[in-house]
Amino acid sequence: MTVFEKPKSLTDAELHYCPGCTHGIIHRLVAEAIDALGIEGRTIGVAPVGCAVMAYNYFACDMVEAAHGRAPAMATGIKRSLPDRIVFTYQGDGDLASIGMAETVHAATRNENITVIFVNNAIYGMTGGQMAPTSLPGQVTQTSPYGRDVATAGYPVKVAELLSGLDGPEFIARVAVNNVKNVNNAKKVIQKAFQNQIDGKGFSLVEVVSACPTNWGMTPQKALEWIDEKMIPYYPLGTYKDKSAAEEAAK
Amino acid sequence: MAKVLMKGNEAIAEAAIRAGCRHYFGYPITPQTELAAYMAKRMPKIGGVFLQAESEIAAINMVYGVAATGRRVMTSSSSPGVSLKQEGISYIAGSDLPALIVNVQRGGPGLGGIQPSQSDYFQATKGGGHGDYHLIVLAPCSVQEMADMTALSFDLADKYRVPSMLLADGTIGQMMEPVELPAPQEPVFEEKDWAVTGTKCQRPHHIVNSLYLVPEELEKKNFERFETYRSIEENEVRYEAFRMEDAEYCVVAFGIAARVAKNAIVAARNEGIKVGLIRPITLWPFPKKALADAAKQCKAFLSVELSMGQMIEDVKLAIDCSRPVQLCNRAGGMIPSPDEVLASIRELCRKAQQEV
């Protein structure tokens, strides 16, 4: 009996992520959702610019590589061209919440029928650890060497809260992948975000609070603890918007 | 087929639909907005997609997405908006995808003005965005050509998997002329061996991408792409020669400037000056050979442009600076009158005779 196997929706390519990075877990959860829903053959993924830039090598479905921040626009084009395909973007915090904020907000407000996996690790990883739109107040990074000063650098962007204020989007949730319980929950929520698209419900975004031990300057173990201690208090987990569930409840 | 009276911008839109394009993404900007408005009206009625994007940047990336699936797709804008699209155009070129970008030019730089211009010549013909690449650039000079070249731009883009640009200007975009529209083609959607459409679990995944981290691979990609460009330069050059048979002087002008120049040439001929016109229709590939041949019979060249003089550099290169090349230009939204061009032709002629 097989007790553990690689999802069909992941290729055999070796991941390039750093030790302790949680991208690997999130890739797996996305692939498991695609497998569970039996949509591998009709799914098209959009990779970002950032640490996950080479996600196109890891997902076994058809993939495109977008310009920095433009994944929701590119996904919009793909979905409008092929409405019966399942289209997802996989984006980091710099990509989605800084340079791509306009594309994110407008895809959400159009309730574009796509699934967005938003990996929030509070830092620019690929370029070596600069301040992200989601870096915490006081967080030390290469470009906030004295800690993020909210007086000059402003406050972190709370993407789930921000987007759930819009009338458009179907589903906005925040999960984490720093322990077994959170990973199991993240798996369910990610699968729901894909199921929503299959059901034609519209824009579904899952913010995944994630670890970057390398650029946080921590051991993998410490980074997972830091998520509990610092990240989750600032970025509370939960479902922020579920339009269909709210409509159902109102009946 | 009977002719209809249409604005240039609308002729592009209708011609695109007739060429089987069912996906349009745009953003309002003068003087091309009629094109977007026409698409907004027509696309929903024929099962097509019109989407007003949140920005020109988003619009070109939506184009990138549709192009990746292998369908005909277009966007349109005017100069400042086309600057915003350059990032996406570079990615589309770097991913070897066909698409059509329309630029109905206005005066610049910066916000510039809203009157006609040709000052995006460099941007259009030399790449425009970052990296080594070219677009196929067509320059219509009438509403009829707006329609004809829209279809041609799609065909060339598909044939070579190179994005094409229709480089018009505010005059042709806004003016109304009779136009004979091409017969409508039904959109064809063939599965391409490079497009992302879903693997159906029957083939390895397709990746549409412009990232090559290994320099040897990126270099190879660039060399391959320039092989395609070479074949475009060999096969797709288009130009019009007007009164060139016995010409001793050659005017070079495209788009609306060429129409003004024709009037000036007729007037100059009446004065006994043997002058003709070469009108580049493809700005890239540029009609280098036609100009080099003209240099064998002409004493001097005059580049007539609605800019501070951009195409003139390509004219000089095409004739290897073997003859004097003068500039007759207006800029910032101004158009030279036939009299101004005539005066420049007389001046060109006078200088050339002095030199003899």
Interface residues (C-beta under 8 A of the other chain):
Chain A: T11 E40 G41 R42 T43 I44 V46 V53 M54 Y56 N57 F59 A60 C61 D62 M63 V64 E65 A66 A67 R70 A73 M74 A75 T76 G77 I78 K79 R80 S81 L82 R85 A102 E103 V105 H106
Chain B: H23 F25 V49 L51 A53 E54 S55 I57 A58 A59 N61 M62 V63 Y64 G65 V66 A67 A68 T69 R71 V73 E87 G88 Y91 S95 V196 T197 G198 T199 K200 C201 Q202 H205 H206 I207 V208 N209 S210 L211
